[in-house]
Amino acid sequence: MEGPDSWPTTCMGVKRPRIKPALRQVLRSERTLQIGLHPRRAAMLHNTEPRFMRLVRALDGTRDVRQILALAQADGLTATETISLLHMLIRRGVIDDAAAQPVPLRPLGLAERDRLQPDLDALSLDPASTDCGFGAFARRRAAYVRVYGAGRIGAQVVALLAAAGIGHLCVSDPVTALAADVVPGGLGWSEVGGTRQDGAAAVARRIAPGVNVWTGEHAASLDDRARPPDLAVLCPTEPLDHLLVAELMDAGVPHLLVTGFEGFGSVGPLVLPGRTACLYCIELIRRDRDPTWPLFTARLGGIPAGDRALDTVLATQVAATAASHALARIDGTGEVVTNGTLDLLPDWGWRRRSWSQHPRCDCCVQNDFE
């Protein structure tokens, strides 16, 4: 491999290696280089010769692999040494391929691309990816999410998902928007008097002009865009519609429940039909623990009962947490709230509760969605 004619044109699939631009490089000593700042992200190069340091500094995406090998050879490094260093950096997750094409950005205007750059930087930090975050962003642009409920929490979820790059959003909440629905990240004063769903759609378009967003009044069924949604987010402002939940289960649509009332917030469970505990499983578990539960919920009109004493800060924190879990589902990076809920307590601490499938629930009798 020492002769230029035998040099590879790629290294572990990477054509034009560069240190991920979102990672800061800090020289801690003459022979120690730190790439990345957070302790759980950083890669440390210890006892590194100056010529290796110079090679790392040269990984700016302007050179292909053979040009890097030639530069390193001129500085006294063998091709084997250079390739070994590149392998180590790629395995540590600090390398991007500058040759990656920004295909999902092409339909967007320049201003929207600039607005999305911090999101792309964050997506690029996936240690398993070298595509500058374009693969994950393409999944977001292709994703279809439905949000049911556009009150203090739901409207913010819509805005956050649109701002984060979700390409297709349907909002369903025909209730008239009131002054009490106005929060900084959701419906504004200009939306008061119209429907919540129209207001949330307008907010999404303002922050993300490239989003394809429509409202429930234009949606005949779950497959109103020729395919079912990839995810439904339930943000009920009134007692939860269990007919809707049954429809989501029958269609195999993953759905995330998000609630806030009386100073408490809750995100989850994320239900994967036929695979994880569903909302009726939780209902049955509560009935097992409390014989009076059915009477209690009947007198309330259903559980969760909807927004009650939901202050601005709590609504915002719950919405942000819900949006992050929705994005994790779309990105494929984790599903923390399957078989569980995250509860935000009045002292601003989080508590995770675990749930399991109930043996008497139909959802675990047959799984048609594997």
BALOBA-1460 file (C-alpha; in Angstrom, 3 decimals):
// residues 370
<rec num="1" residu="m" x="0.000" y="0.000" z="0.000"/>
<rec num="2" residu="e" x="3.048" y="2.269" z="0.169"/>
<rec num="3" residu="g" x="3.006" y="3.198" z="-3.541"/>
<rec num="4" residu="p" x="0.613" y="5.949" z="-4.681"/>
<rec num="5" residu="d" x="-0.871" y="3.650" z="-7.316"/>
<rec num="6" residu="s" x="-2.012" y="1.258" z="-4.594"/>
<rec num="7" residu="w" x="-3.476" y="3.897" z="-2.300"/>
<rec num="8" residu="p" x="-7.212" y="3.583" z="-1.616"/>
<rec num="9" residu="t" x="-9.647" y="6.252" z="-2.786"/>
<rec num="10" residu="t" x="-11.847" y="5.865" z="0.287"/>
<rec num="11" residu="c" x="-11.343" y="5.046" z="3.944"/>
<rec num="12" residu="m" x="-14.183" y="3.087" z="5.571"/>
<rec num="13" residu="g" x="-16.439" y="4.525" z="2.873"/>
<rec num="14" residu="v" x="-15.309" y="8.134" z="3.432"/>
<rec num="15" residu="k" x="-14.049" y="10.014" z="0.355"/>
<rec num="16" residu="r" x="-13.104" y="13.441" z="1.734"/>
<rec num="17" residu="p" x="-12.451" y="13.130" z="5.474"/>
<rec num="18" residu="r" x="-12.881" y="16.110" z="7.745"/>
<rec num="19" residu="i" x="-13.188" y="16.577" z="11.466"/>
<rec num="20" residu="k" x="-16.876" y="17.237" z="12.151"/>
<rec num="21" residu="p" x="-17.183" y="21.057" z="12.032"/>
<rec num="22" residu="a" x="-19.440" y="21.059" z="15.100"/>
<rec num="23" residu="l" x="-16.607" y="19.637" z="17.223"/>
<rec num="24" residu="r" x="-14.093" y="22.109" z="18.627"/>
<rec num="25" residu="q" x="-10.423" y="21.151" z="18.550"/>
<rec num="26" residu="v" x="-8.369" y="22.174" z="21.572"/>
<rec num="27" residu="l" x="-4.620" y="21.651" z="21.954"/>
<rec num="28" residu="r" x="-4.269" y="20.690" z="25.615"/>
<rec num="29" residu="s" x="-0.490" y="20.333" z="25.401"/>
<rec num="30" residu="e" x="2.170" y="20.030" z="22.730"/>
<rec num="31" residu="r" x="1.310" y="16.352" z="22.296"/>
<rec num="32" residu="t" x="-2.339" y="16.154" z="23.377"/>
<rec num="33" residu="l" x="-5.268" y="17.167" z="21.171"/>
<rec num="34" residu="q" x="-8.891" y="17.082" z="22.316"/>
<rec num="35" residu="i" x="-11.612" y="16.881" z="19.655"/>
<rec num="36" residu="g" x="-15.012" y="17.853" z="21.066"/>
<rec num="37" residu="l" x="-15.747" y="19.535" z="24.393"/>
<rec num="38" residu="h" x="-18.346" y="17.448" z="26.220"/>
<rec num="39" residu="p" x="-16.816" y="14.595" z="28.256"/>
<rec num="40" residu="r" x="-19.214" y="12.091" z="26.686"/>
<rec num="41" residu="r" x="-18.415" y="13.293" z="23.180"/>
<rec num="42" residu="a" x="-14.730" y="14.198" z="23.219"/>
<rec num="43" residu="a" x="-11.947" y="12.150" z="21.645"/>
<rec num="44" residu="m" x="-8.480" y="12.621" z="23.114"/>
<rec num="45" residu="l" x="-5.261" y="12.066" z="21.171"/>
<rec num="46" residu="h" x="-2.496" y="11.516" z="23.744"/>
<rec num="47" residu="n" x="1.285" y="11.450" z="23.228"/>
<rec num="48" residu="t" x="0.814" y="12.369" z="19.594"/>
<rec num="49" residu="e" x="3.775" y="13.344" z="17.446"/>
<rec num="50" residu="p" x="3.610" y="16.790" z="15.809"/>
<rec num="51" residu="r" x="3.338" y="15.289" z="12.328"/>
<rec num="52" residu="f" x="0.179" y="13.410" z="13.371"/>
<rec num="53" residu="m" x="-1.149" y="16.654" z="14.858"/>
<rec num="54" residu="r" x="-0.537" y="18.415" z="11.558"/>
<rec num="55" residu="l" x="-2.340" y="15.641" z="9.712"/>
<rec num="56" residu="v" x="-5.410" y="15.949" z="11.935"/>
<rec num="57" residu="r" x="-5.440" y="19.721" z="11.397"/>
<rec num="58" residu="a" x="-5.349" y="19.071" z="7.642"/>
<rec num="59" residu="l" x="-8.577" y="17.049" z="7.763"/>
<rec num="60" residu="d" x="-10.789" y="19.946" z="6.673"/>
<rec num="61" residu="g" x="-12.648" y="18.286" z="3.800"/>
<rec num="62" residu="t" x="-10.682" y="19.975" z="1.024"/>
<rec num="63" residu="r" x="-8.652" y="16.840" z="0.216"/>
<rec num="64" residu="d" x="-9.641" y="13.359" z="-0.843"/>
<rec num="65" residu="v" x="-8.053" y="10.281" z="0.718"/>
<rec num="66" residu="r" x="-5.208" y="10.052" z="-1.795"/>
<rec num="67" residu="q" x="-4.367" y="13.735" z="-1.374"/>
<rec num="68" residu="i" x="-4.294" y="13.235" z="2.396"/>
<rec num="69" residu="l" x="-1.975" y="10.247" z="1.979"/>
<rec num="70" residu="a" x="0.324" y="12.314" z="-0.242"/>
<rec num="71" residu="l" x="0.359" y="15.187" z="2.267"/>
<rec num="72" residu="a" x="1.135" y="12.786" z="5.099"/>
<rec num="73" residu="q" x="3.882" y="11.076" z="3.118"/>
<rec num="74" residu="a" x="5.540" y="14.435" z="2.496"/>
<rec num="75" residu="d" x="5.551" y="14.921" z="6.280"/>
<rec num="76" residu="g" x="7.198" y="11.567" z="6.920"/>
<rec num="77" residu="l" x="4.174" y="9.365" z="7.597"/>
<rec num="78" residu="t" x="3.628" y="6.054" z="5.860"/>
<rec num="79" residu="a" x="0.354" y="5.224" z="4.171"/>
<rec num="80" residu="t" x="-0.258" y="2.531" z="6.789"/>
<rec num="81" residu="e" x="0.189" y="5.027" z="9.632"/>
<rec num="82" residu="t" x="-2.131" y="7.523" z="7.960"/>
<rec num="83" residu="i" x="-4.863" y="4.986" z="7.261"/>
<rec num="84" residu="s" x="-4.620" y="3.705" z="10.842"/>
<rec num="85" residu="l" x="-5.140" y="7.233" z="12.166"/>
<rec num="86" residu="l" x="-8.116" y="7.789" z="9.864"/>
<rec num="87" residu="h" x="-9.651" y="4.480" z="10.947"/>
<rec num="88" residu="m" x="-9.288" y="5.448" z="14.600"/>
<rec num="89" residu="l" x="-10.882" y="8.870" z="14.070"/>
<rec num="90" residu="i" x="-13.790" y="7.396" z="12.093"/>
<rec num="91" residu="r" x="-14.411" y="4.749" z="14.748"/>
<rec num="92" residu="r" x="-14.382" y="7.457" z="17.424"/>
<rec num="93" residu="g" x="-17.154" y="9.227" z="15.511"/>
<rec num="94" residu="v" x="-15.370" y="12.529" z="14.836"/>
<rec num="95" residu="i" x="-15.107" y="12.312" z="11.032"/>
<rec num="96" residu="d" x="-17.560" y="13.499" z="8.382"/>
<rec num="97" residu="d" x="-17.354" y="12.914" z="4.650"/>
<rec num="98" residu="a" x="-17.258" y="16.328" z="2.990"/>
<rec num="99" residu="a" x="-18.248" y="14.606" z="-0.262"/>
<rec num="100" residu="a" x="-21.731" y="13.887" z="1.121"/>
<rec num="101" residu="q" x="-24.375" y="15.577" z="-1.014"/>
<rec num="102" residu="p" x="-26.931" y="17.905" z="0.659"/>
<rec num="103" residu="v" x="-29.828" y="16.379" z="-1.279"/>
<rec num="104" residu="p" x="-32.550" y="17.015" z="1.360"/>
<rec num="105" residu="l" x="-31.603" y="20.710" z="1.517"/>
<rec num="106" residu="r" x="-32.010" y="21.405" z="-2.201"/>
<rec num="107" residu="p" x="-35.757" y="22.215" z="-2.131"/>
<rec num="108" residu="l" x="-35.224" y="24.752" z="0.662"/>
<rec num="109" residu="g" x="-34.415" y="28.429" z="0.348"/>
<rec num="110" residu="l" x="-31.067" y="29.827" z="1.448"/>
<rec num="111" residu="a" x="-32.481" y="31.487" z="4.562"/>
<rec num="112" residu="e" x="-34.136" y="28.261" z="5.701"/>
<rec num="113" residu="r" x="-30.926" y="26.327" z="5.098"/>
<rec num="114" residu="d" x="-29.082" y="28.808" z="7.287"/>
<rec num="115" residu="r" x="-31.733" y="28.493" z="9.992"/>
<rec num="116" residu="l" x="-31.436" y="24.704" z="9.938"/>
<rec num="117" residu="q" x="-27.632" y="24.628" z="10.102"/>
<rec num="118" residu="p" x="-27.470" y="24.195" z="13.909"/>
<rec num="119" residu="d" x="-29.885" y="21.267" z="13.612"/>
<rec num="120" residu="l" x="-27.727" y="19.706" z="10.896"/>
<rec num="121" residu="d" x="-24.645" y="20.246" z="13.047"/>
<rec num="122" residu="a" x="-26.348" y="18.394" z="15.890"/>
<rec num="123" residu="l" x="-27.461" y="15.554" z="13.602"/>
<rec num="124" residu="s" x="-23.934" y="15.259" z="12.212"/>
<rec num="125" residu="l" x="-22.616" y="14.406" z="15.678"/>
<rec num="126" residu="d" x="-24.059" y="10.886" z="15.496"/>
<rec num="127" residu="p" x="-20.857" y="8.845" z="15.970"/>
<rec num="128" residu="a" x="-22.167" y="6.114" z="13.663"/>
<rec num="129" residu="s" x="-22.671" y="8.525" z="10.761"/>
<rec num="130" residu="t" x="-20.230" y="10.272" z="8.429"/>
<rec num="131" residu="d" x="-22.802" y="11.897" z="6.109"/>
<rec num="132" residu="c" x="-22.863" y="15.378" z="7.719"/>
<rec num="133" residu="g" x="-26.316" y="14.666" z="9.142"/>
<rec num="134" residu="f" x="-27.952" y="14.595" z="5.705"/>
<rec num="135" residu="g" x="-29.277" y="11.038" z="6.112"/>
<rec num="136" residu="a" x="-31.065" y="11.808" z="9.374"/>
<rec num="137" residu="f" x="-32.359" y="15.097" z="7.984"/>
<rec num="138" residu="a" x="-33.679" y="13.303" z="4.888"/>
<rec num="139" residu="r" x="-35.657" y="10.991" z="7.186"/>
<rec num="140" residu="r" x="-37.133" y="14.020" z="8.917"/>
<rec num="141" residu="r" x="-38.066" y="15.656" z="5.616"/>
<rec num="142" residu="a" x="-39.784" y="12.456" z="4.466"/>
<rec num="143" residu="a" x="-41.604" y="11.894" z="7.766"/>
<rec num="144" residu="y" x="-45.328" y="12.433" z="8.236"/>
<rec num="145" residu="v" x="-46.508" y="13.280" z="11.757"/>
<rec num="146" residu="r" x="-50.052" y="14.000" z="12.916"/>
<rec num="147" residu="v" x="-50.631" y="16.092" z="16.029"/>
<rec num="148" residu="y" x="-54.005" y="15.832" z="17.742"/>
<rec num="149" residu="g" x="-54.657" y="18.820" z="19.977"/>
<rec num="150" residu="a" x="-53.151" y="22.273" z="19.433"/>
<rec num="151" residu="g" x="-53.521" y="23.912" z="22.810"/>
<rec num="152" residu="r" x="-50.681" y="25.188" z="24.975"/>
<rec num="153" residu="i" x="-48.672" y="21.990" z="24.496"/>
<rec num="154" residu="g" x="-49.793" y="20.757" z="21.086"/>
<rec num="155" residu="a" x="-49.236" y="23.989" z="19.153"/>
<rec num="156" residu="q" x="-45.691" y="24.155" z="20.489"/>
<rec num="157" residu="v" x="-45.090" y="20.536" z="19.486"/>
<rec num="158" residu="v" x="-46.226" y="21.396" z="15.947"/>
<rec num="159" residu="a" x="-43.906" y="24.416" z="15.806"/>
<rec num="160" residu="l" x="-40.937" y="22.476" z="17.183"/>
<rec num="161" residu="l" x="-41.358" y="19.563" z="14.786"/>
<rec num="162" residu="a" x="-41.667" y="21.924" z="11.823"/>
<rec num="163" residu="a" x="-38.623" y="23.895" z="12.955"/>
<rec num="164" residu="a" x="-36.618" y="20.674" z="13.372"/>
<rec num="165" residu="g" x="-37.235" y="19.675" z="9.761"/>
<rec num="166" residu="i" x="-40.239" y="17.333" z="9.813"/>
<rec num="167" residu="g" x="-41.525" y="17.559" z="6.254"/>
<rec num="168" residu="h" x="-45.221" y="16.675" z="6.555"/>
<rec num="169" residu="l" x="-47.472" y="17.682" z="9.440"/>
<rec num="170" residu="c" x="-51.212" y="17.382" z="9.944"/>
<rec num="171" residu="v" x="-52.808" y="19.247" z="12.856"/>
<rec num="172" residu="s" x="-56.234" y="18.308" z="14.165"/>
<rec num="173" residu="d" x="-57.996" y="20.607" z="16.640"/>
<rec num="174" residu="p" x="-61.080" y="22.495" z="15.362"/>
<rec num="175" residu="v" x="-61.675" y="24.292" z="18.671"/>
<rec num="176" residu="t" x="-61.548" y="28.105" z="18.619"/>
<rec num="177" residu="a" x="-58.243" y="29.507" z="19.897"/>
<rec num="178" residu="l" x="-58.604" y="31.657" z="23.013"/>
<rec num="179" residu="a" x="-56.299" y="34.125" z="24.728"/>
<rec num="180" residu="a" x="-55.508" y="31.394" z="27.270"/>
<rec num="181" residu="d" x="-53.927" y="29.345" z="24.456"/>
<rec num="182" residu="v" x="-51.279" y="31.993" z="23.730"/>
<rec num="183" residu="v" x="-47.739" y="30.966" z="24.725"/>
<rec num="184" residu="p" x="-44.352" y="32.142" z="23.385"/>
<rec num="185" residu="g" x="-43.585" y="29.012" z="21.356"/>
<rec num="186" residu="g" x="-47.110" y="28.227" z="20.197"/>
<rec num="187" residu="l" x="-50.230" y="30.152" z="19.242"/>
<rec num="188" residu="g" x="-49.870" y="33.936" z="19.213"/>
<rec num="189" residu="w" x="-52.332" y="36.776" z="19.566"/>
<rec num="190" residu="s" x="-52.931" y="36.814" z="15.816"/>
<rec num="191" residu="e" x="-54.258" y="33.239" z="16.008"/>
<rec num="192" residu="v" x="-56.896" y="34.024" z="18.653"/>
<rec num="193" residu="g" x="-60.406" y="33.747" z="17.211"/>
<rec num="194" residu="g" x="-59.525" y="31.228" z="14.525"/>
<rec num="195" residu="t" x="-59.310" y="27.498" z="15.022"/>
<rec num="196" residu="r" x="-56.383" y="26.107" z="16.954"/>
<rec num="197" residu="q" x="-55.461" y="23.839" z="14.047"/>
<rec num="198" residu="d" x="-55.306" y="26.748" z="11.591"/>
<rec num="199" residu="g" x="-53.294" y="28.765" z="14.087"/>
<rec num="200" residu="a" x="-50.786" y="25.972" z="14.700"/>
<rec num="201" residu="a" x="-50.400" y="25.432" z="10.955"/>
<rec num="202" residu="a" x="-49.731" y="29.158" z="10.479"/>
<rec num="203" residu="v" x="-47.107" y="29.115" z="13.241"/>
<rec num="204" residu="a" x="-45.409" y="26.122" z="11.580"/>
<rec num="205" residu="r" x="-45.318" y="27.862" z="8.198"/>
<rec num="206" residu="r" x="-43.850" y="31.029" z="9.699"/>
<rec num="207" residu="i" x="-40.943" y="29.225" z="11.311"/>
<rec num="208" residu="a" x="-40.450" y="26.661" z="8.511"/>
<rec num="209" residu="p" x="-41.707" y="27.848" z="5.103"/>
<rec num="210" residu="g" x="-40.673" y="24.545" z="3.534"/>
<rec num="211" residu="v" x="-42.984" y="22.408" z="5.670"/>
<rec num="212" residu="n" x="-46.017" y="20.722" z="4.122"/>
<rec num="213" residu="v" x="-48.634" y="21.333" z="6.811"/>
<rec num="214" residu="w" x="-52.381" y="20.913" z="6.628"/>
<rec num="215" residu="t" x="-55.251" y="20.754" z="9.079"/>
<rec num="216" residu="g" x="-57.677" y="18.111" z="10.239"/>
<rec num="217" residu="e" x="-60.590" y="19.625" z="8.352"/>
<rec num="218" residu="h" x="-58.846" y="18.610" z="5.117"/>
<rec num="219" residu="a" x="-58.115" y="15.076" z="6.365"/>
<rec num="220" residu="a" x="-60.701" y="12.388" z="5.748"/>
<rec num="221" residu="s" x="-58.846" y="9.545" z="7.462"/>
<rec num="222" residu="l" x="-55.490" y="8.467" z="8.812"/>
<rec num="223" residu="d" x="-54.258" y="7.770" z="5.279"/>
<rec num="224" residu="d" x="-55.246" y="11.185" z="3.934"/>
<rec num="225" residu="r" x="-51.832" y="11.598" z="2.300"/>
<rec num="226" residu="a" x="-51.832" y="8.153" z="0.645"/>
<rec num="227" residu="r" x="-50.033" y="6.577" z="3.606"/>
<rec num="228" residu="p" x="-50.608" y="6.464" z="7.339"/>
<rec num="229" residu="p" x="-48.550" y="8.808" z="9.494"/>
<rec num="230" residu="d" x="-45.194" y="7.642" z="10.776"/>
<rec num="231" residu="l" x="-46.201" y="8.943" z="14.196"/>
<rec num="232" residu="a" x="-49.207" y="10.493" z="15.905"/>
<rec num="233" residu="v" x="-48.722" y="12.815" z="18.875"/>
<rec num="234" residu="l" x="-51.726" y="13.040" z="21.183"/>
<rec num="235" residu="c" x="-51.894" y="16.337" z="23.098"/>
<rec num="236" residu="p" x="-55.485" y="16.280" z="24.375"/>
<rec num="237" residu="t" x="-56.968" y="19.459" z="25.799"/>
<rec num="238" residu="e" x="-60.131" y="17.551" z="26.725"/>
<rec num="239" residu="p" x="-60.627" y="13.918" z="27.778"/>
<rec num="240" residu="l" x="-58.780" y="11.624" z="25.395"/>
<rec num="241" residu="d" x="-60.788" y="10.333" z="22.418"/>
<rec num="242" residu="h" x="-60.573" y="6.560" z="22.835"/>
<rec num="243" residu="l" x="-62.164" y="5.963" z="19.431"/>
<rec num="244" residu="l" x="-59.184" y="7.781" z="17.928"/>
<rec num="245" residu="v" x="-56.814" y="5.631" z="19.986"/>
<rec num="246" residu="a" x="-58.566" y="2.478" z="18.740"/>
<rec num="247" residu="e" x="-58.231" y="3.704" z="15.158"/>
<rec num="248" residu="l" x="-54.514" y="4.306" z="15.635"/>
<rec num="249" residu="m" x="-54.100" y="0.818" z="17.111"/>
<rec num="250" residu="d" x="-56.036" y="-0.817" z="14.265"/>
<rec num="251" residu="a" x="-53.923" y="1.024" z="11.679"/>
<rec num="252" residu="g" x="-50.651" y="0.166" z="13.435"/>
<rec num="253" residu="v" x="-49.704" y="3.839" z="13.835"/>
<rec num="254" residu="p" x="-47.161" y="4.550" z="16.613"/>
<rec num="255" residu="h" x="-48.555" y="7.193" z="18.953"/>
<rec num="256" residu="l" x="-47.150" y="9.287" z="21.783"/>
<rec num="257" residu="l" x="-49.350" y="10.610" z="24.591"/>
<rec num="258" residu="v" x="-48.481" y="14.050" z="26.020"/>
<rec num="259" residu="t" x="-50.387" y="15.686" z="28.881"/>
<rec num="260" residu="g" x="-50.153" y="18.474" z="31.427"/>
<rec num="261" residu="f" x="-52.487" y="19.340" z="34.297"/>
<rec num="262" residu="e" x="-52.474" y="20.559" z="37.908"/>
<rec num="263" residu="g" x="-48.773" y="21.434" z="37.801"/>
<rec num="264" residu="f" x="-47.666" y="18.032" z="36.474"/>
<rec num="265" residu="g" x="-46.562" y="17.067" z="32.978"/>
<rec num="266" residu="s" x="-46.283" y="13.651" z="31.369"/>
<rec num="267" residu="v" x="-44.703" y="12.384" z="28.152"/>
<rec num="268" residu="g" x="-45.481" y="8.829" z="27.122"/>
<rec num="269" residu="p" x="-46.044" y="6.129" z="26.637"/>
<rec num="270" residu="l" x="-44.908" y="5.850" z="23.053"/>
<rec num="271" residu="v" x="-47.130" y="3.032" z="21.860"/>
<rec num="272" residu="l" x="-45.846" y="0.739" z="19.123"/>
<rec num="273" residu="p" x="-48.997" y="-1.260" z="18.337"/>
<rec num="274" residu="g" x="-48.610" y="-4.958" z="19.022"/>
<rec num="275" residu="r" x="-45.108" y="-4.519" z="20.440"/>
<rec num="276" residu="t" x="-45.348" y="-2.364" z="23.556"/>
<rec num="277" residu="a" x="-47.836" y="-1.509" z="26.282"/>
<rec num="278" residu="c" x="-50.773" y="0.436" z="24.884"/>
<rec num="279" residu="l" x="-52.991" y="3.005" z="26.565"/>
<rec num="280" residu="y" x="-55.624" y="0.385" z="27.328"/>
<rec num="281" residu="c" x="-52.945" y="-1.780" z="28.981"/>
<rec num="282" residu="i" x="-52.303" y="1.116" z="31.351"/>
<rec num="283" residu="e" x="-56.033" y="1.497" z="31.949"/>
<rec num="284" residu="l" x="-56.296" y="-2.197" z="32.877"/>
<rec num="285" residu="i" x="-53.279" y="-1.963" z="35.187"/>
<rec num="286" residu="r" x="-54.895" y="0.971" z="36.979"/>
<rec num="287" residu="r" x="-58.148" y="-0.954" z="37.312"/>
<rec num="288" residu="d" x="-56.248" y="-3.857" z="38.858"/>
<rec num="289" residu="r" x="-54.715" y="-1.516" z="41.412"/>
<rec num="290" residu="d" x="-57.845" y="0.538" z="42.114"/>
<rec num="291" residu="p" x="-61.307" y="-1.084" z="41.918"/>
<rec num="292" residu="t" x="-62.961" y="2.351" z="41.852"/>
<rec num="293" residu="w" x="-60.913" y="3.516" z="38.850"/>
<rec num="294" residu="p" x="-63.637" y="2.909" z="36.210"/>
<rec num="295" residu="l" x="-66.165" y="4.960" z="38.200"/>
<rec num="296" residu="f" x="-63.605" y="7.714" z="38.749"/>
<rec num="297" residu="t" x="-62.751" y="8.008" z="35.043"/>
<rec num="298" residu="a" x="-66.418" y="7.833" z="34.027"/>
<rec num="299" residu="r" x="-67.256" y="10.792" z="36.241"/>
<rec num="300" residu="l" x="-64.338" y="12.737" z="34.792"/>
<rec num="301" residu="g" x="-65.378" y="11.926" z="31.253"/>
<rec num="302" residu="g" x="-62.124" y="10.122" z="30.557"/>
<rec num="303" residu="i" x="-58.428" y="10.051" z="31.386"/>
<rec num="304" residu="p" x="-56.354" y="12.063" z="30.809"/>
<rec num="305" residu="a" x="-58.827" y="14.812" z="31.536"/>
<rec num="306" residu="g" x="-57.074" y="17.477" z="29.439"/>
<rec num="307" residu="d" x="-55.365" y="20.782" z="30.222"/>
<rec num="308" residu="r" x="-55.922" y="22.040" z="33.757"/>
<rec num="309" residu="a" x="-53.735" y="24.571" z="35.602"/>
<rec num="310" residu="l" x="-51.112" y="24.262" z="32.864"/>
<rec num="311" residu="d" x="-48.693" y="27.164" z="33.252"/>
<rec num="312" residu="t" x="-46.577" y="28.563" z="30.432"/>
<rec num="313" residu="v" x="-43.230" y="27.162" z="31.559"/>
<rec num="314" residu="l" x="-44.606" y="23.687" z="32.247"/>
<rec num="315" residu="a" x="-46.360" y="23.596" z="28.865"/>
<rec num="316" residu="t" x="-43.143" y="24.628" z="27.129"/>
<rec num="317" residu="q" x="-40.983" y="22.067" z="28.906"/>
<rec num="318" residu="v" x="-43.456" y="19.254" z="28.271"/>
<rec num="319" residu="a" x="-43.777" y="20.251" z="24.596"/>
<rec num="320" residu="a" x="-39.996" y="20.327" z="24.141"/>
<rec num="321" residu="t" x="-39.623" y="16.923" z="25.779"/>
<rec num="322" residu="a" x="-42.417" y="15.472" z="23.658"/>
<rec num="323" residu="a" x="-40.898" y="16.881" z="20.469"/>
<rec num="324" residu="s" x="-37.491" y="15.438" z="21.354"/>
<rec num="325" residu="h" x="-38.994" y="11.968" z="21.830"/>
<rec num="326" residu="a" x="-40.973" y="12.288" z="18.600"/>
<rec num="327" residu="l" x="-37.783" y="13.213" z="16.752"/>
<rec num="328" residu="a" x="-35.906" y="10.333" z="18.375"/>
<rec num="329" residu="r" x="-38.556" y="8.001" z="16.984"/>
<rec num="330" residu="i" x="-38.237" y="9.500" z="13.488"/>
<rec num="331" residu="d" x="-34.428" y="9.589" z="13.658"/>
<rec num="332" residu="g" x="-34.251" y="6.030" z="14.974"/>
<rec num="333" residu="t" x="-32.007" y="7.051" z="17.869"/>
<rec num="334" residu="g" x="-33.997" y="5.685" z="20.789"/>
<rec num="335" residu="e" x="-37.418" y="5.102" z="22.286"/>
<rec num="336" residu="v" x="-37.088" y="5.987" z="25.957"/>
<rec num="337" residu="v" x="-40.809" y="6.160" z="26.636"/>
<rec num="338" residu="t" x="-41.925" y="2.868" z="25.155"/>
<rec num="339" residu="n" x="-43.401" y="0.882" z="28.049"/>
<rec num="340" residu="g" x="-43.033" y="3.953" z="30.220"/>
<rec num="341" residu="t" x="-43.852" y="7.573" z="30.905"/>
<rec num="342" residu="l" x="-41.687" y="10.527" z="31.899"/>
<rec num="343" residu="d" x="-43.433" y="12.623" z="34.533"/>
<rec num="344" residu="l" x="-42.417" y="16.219" z="35.210"/>
<rec num="345" residu="l" x="-43.028" y="17.000" z="38.881"/>
<rec num="346" residu="p" x="-43.824" y="20.390" z="40.466"/>
<rec num="347" residu="d" x="-40.253" y="20.571" z="41.844"/>
<rec num="348" residu="w" x="-39.032" y="20.304" z="38.192"/>
<rec num="349" residu="g" x="-37.628" y="16.829" z="38.693"/>
<rec num="350" residu="w" x="-38.310" y="14.023" z="36.245"/>
<rec num="351" residu="r" x="-39.572" y="10.574" z="37.199"/>
<rec num="352" residu="r" x="-39.836" y="7.579" z="34.878"/>
<rec num="353" residu="r" x="-42.667" y="5.122" z="35.406"/>
<rec num="354" residu="s" x="-42.609" y="1.714" z="33.735"/>
<rec num="355" residu="w" x="-45.608" y="-0.070" z="32.240"/>
<rec num="356" residu="s" x="-46.029" y="-3.511" z="30.740"/>
<rec num="357" residu="q" x="-48.481" y="-5.140" z="28.374"/>
<rec num="358" residu="h" x="-51.545" y="-6.383" z="30.223"/>
<rec num="359" residu="p" x="-52.432" y="-10.047" z="29.659"/>
<rec num="360" residu="r" x="-56.121" y="-9.200" z="29.214"/>
<rec num="361" residu="c" x="-55.497" y="-6.538" z="26.578"/>
<rec num="362" residu="d" x="-56.116" y="-7.471" z="22.953"/>
<rec num="363" residu="c" x="-52.961" y="-5.643" z="21.852"/>
<rec num="364" residu="c" x="-50.713" y="-8.502" z="22.973"/>
<rec num="365" residu="v" x="-52.911" y="-11.320" z="21.654"/>
<rec num="366" residu="q" x="-51.846" y="-10.837" z="18.065"/>
<rec num="367" residu="n" x="-49.130" y="-8.688" z="16.554"/>
<rec num="368" residu="d" x="-49.758" y="-7.775" z="12.921"/>
<rec num="369" residu="f" x="-47.200" y="-4.985" z="12.760"/>
<rec num="370" residu="e" x="-43.787" y="-6.642" z="13.206"/>
